[in-house]
Amino acid sequence: MKTLAILGYFNNEAISFVNDIRSLMGVEDPKSDIPHITFAIAGEISIEKAFVAIKKFLENNNLLLLEFSSIGYFPDSNVLFLGITPSIELFHFHSGLIRFIIDSGHKISPYYMPGKWVPHCSLVSKNFNDINWCSKAGLIQLPFPARIEKLSVTELDHSIGEMTHRVDFGQMSSQDDNF
C-alpha cells in the first residue's frame, strides 16, 4: 500500500528552532525528521496527478507565514508537538488544498479534513510517563514565527517502509525534483 502526503517545509530559522527543542528534550538525532506541517494524507493518488494538482494550486495561492504558539500532546499516538496558531489564512489555504484534491476525485484521511485537522509540527513520538522534560519547557520562547518555504508531495510505500518519491514546489510553481 502507498500513501501520499502533502507537507509544508519551514524556513531555516524555524527548522533550527524545532531542532533545538528536540535537543532540549533529549532526542538523540533531532535532525532525523525535517520539521514540517502535514496538510493532507491520502491513499492511492497517482503521484503524477498530485504533482500537477499542487503545481496548479500554487499558481493561485501563496505560501504562508505561521507562528508556533504552544506545545501539545496527542495521547493516542504519543506525539508531542508544537501547535501552530490558527489563522484565517492558514485555514483558507488548507481547505483550498483539500478541496482541490477532493474535487479531483481523491479521498483524504479524516484527520486532515477541515474541522478535524490540528495544525502542528511534530517534535517527538514517545511515551511521556516521565515528565522531567516539562521542567525544560520554560526555556522555549513562544510564540515563534515560521514561514513555509515549499510544499512537498511525498509517496510512502508501506510494504517496504520507505519514501519512494518526493517532489518539492516553491512559490509560483517552481519545481525541483528530488528523487
C-alpha positions in Angstrom: 0.0 0.0 0.0 1.2 3.5 -0.8 0.1 6.8 0.7 0.7 10.3 -0.5 1.4 13.2 1.9 1.4 16.9 1.2 3.8 18.6 3.6 4.9 22.2 4.1 8.6 22.6 4.9 9.7 25.6 7.1 12.4 28.2 6.7 15.9 27.6 8.2 15.2 29.6 11.4 12.1 27.6 12.2 13.9 24.3 11.4 16.7 25.4 13.9 14.1 26.3 16.5 12.4 22.9 16.3 15.7 21.0 16.3 16.8 23.0 19.4 13.6 22.0 21.2 14.2 18.3 20.2 17.7 18.5 21.6 16.4 20.1 24.8 14.1 17.1 25.1 16.9 14.6 24.7 16.0 13.4 21.2 19.1 11.5 20.1 19.1 12.7 16.5 16.9 15.8 16.3 17.6 16.4 12.6 16.4 12.9 11.6 12.9 14.2 10.7 12.8 17.5 8.8 10.3 19.8 10.7 7.2 20.3 8.7 3.4 20.7 8.8 1.3 18.0 7.2 -1.6 19.4 5.2 -3.0 16.1 3.9 -2.5 12.3 3.7 -4.3 10.4 1.0 -4.1 6.9 -0.4 -3.9 5.7 -4.0 -3.4 9.0 -5.7 -1.2 8.9 -8.8 1.9 10.8 -7.8 1.9 12.4 -11.3 -1.6 13.7 -10.8 -0.7 15.1 -7.4 2.3 17.0 -8.9 0.0 18.6 -11.4 -2.6 19.4 -8.8 -0.1 21.0 -6.4 1.6 23.0 -9.1 -1.7 24.4 -10.3 -2.8 25.1 -6.7 0.3 27.2 -6.0 -0.3 29.3 -9.1 -3.2 30.8 -7.3 -2.2 30.5 -3.6 0.7 32.0 -1.6 2.8 30.0 0.9 2.2 31.0 4.5 3.8 32.9 7.4 2.8 31.0 10.5 3.5 31.1 14.2 4.4 28.3 16.7 2.4 29.2 19.8 2.0 26.2 22.1 3.1 22.7 23.0 0.6 19.9 22.7 0.3 16.2 23.0 -1.7 13.6 21.1 -2.1 10.8 23.7 -3.4 8.2 21.3 -0.2 8.4 19.2 2.2 9.6 21.9 3.2 12.6 19.8 4.4 15.8 21.4 4.0 18.7 19.0 4.4 22.5 18.5 0.9 24.0 18.0 0.5 26.4 15.1 -1.6 29.5 15.7 -4.9 29.0 13.8 -5.5 31.9 11.3 -7.9 32.6 8.6 -5.1 32.5 6.0 -4.0 29.0 7.3 -7.5 27.6 7.2 -8.2 29.1 3.9 -5.0 27.6 2.4 -5.7 24.2 4.0 -9.3 24.0 2.9 -8.5 25.2 -0.6 -5.8 22.5 -0.8 -8.2 19.8 0.4 -11.0 21.0 -1.9 -8.6 20.9 -4.8 -7.7 17.2 -4.0 -11.2 16.1 -3.3 -12.5 17.8 -6.5 -10.0 15.7 -8.4 -11.9 12.6 -7.1 -9.5 11.6 -4.3 -10.1 10.8 -0.6 -8.2 12.4 2.3 -7.6 10.8 5.7 -10.3 12.1 8.0 -7.7 13.6 10.4 -6.8 16.1 7.7 -10.3 17.2 6.8 -11.2 20.8 7.6 -12.8 20.9 11.1 -10.8 17.9 12.3 -7.2 18.9 11.3 -4.9 20.2 14.0 -2.2 22.4 12.5 1.1 21.3 14.2 4.7 20.4 13.8 5.6 17.1 15.5 8.5 17.2 17.9 8.9 13.6 19.1 6.9 10.5 19.3 7.4 8.6 22.6 5.6 7.8 25.8 5.9 10.7 28.2 5.2 9.0 31.5 8.5 10.6 32.7 7.6 14.3 32.7 11.1 15.6 33.6 11.3 17.3 30.2 8.5 19.6 31.4 11.0 21.5 33.7 12.8 22.5 30.5 9.7 23.7 28.7 10.0 27.1 30.3 13.2 27.6 28.2 11.1 27.5 25.0 10.3 31.0 23.8 6.9 31.1 22.2 5.4 32.4 20.1 8.0 31.9 17.3 7.5 32.8 13.6 7.8 30.2 10.9 7.5 30.5 7.2 6.5 27.7 4.9 9.0 27.9 2.0 7.9 24.9 0.0 5.2 22.3 -0.4 6.3 18.7 -0.9 4.4 15.8 -2.3 5.8 12.6 -0.9 4.9 9.0 -1.6 5.5 6.3 1.1 5.4 2.7 0.2 4.3 0.9 3.3 5.3 -2.5 2.0 9.0 -1.5 2.2 8.6 1.2 4.8 10.3 3.9 2.7 9.7 7.1 0.9 9.7 6.3 -2.8 9.2 9.8 -4.2 9.4 13.4 -3.1 8.9 16.5 -5.2 9.1 20.0 -3.7 7.3 23.0 -5.0 8.2 26.6 -4.1 6.1 29.6 -4.6 4.8 30.3 -8.1 5.1 26.7 -9.2 8.9 26.4 -9.4 9.6 22.7 -9.3 12.6 20.8 -8.1 12.7 17.1 -8.5 14.4 15.4 -5.5 14.3 11.7 -6.4 
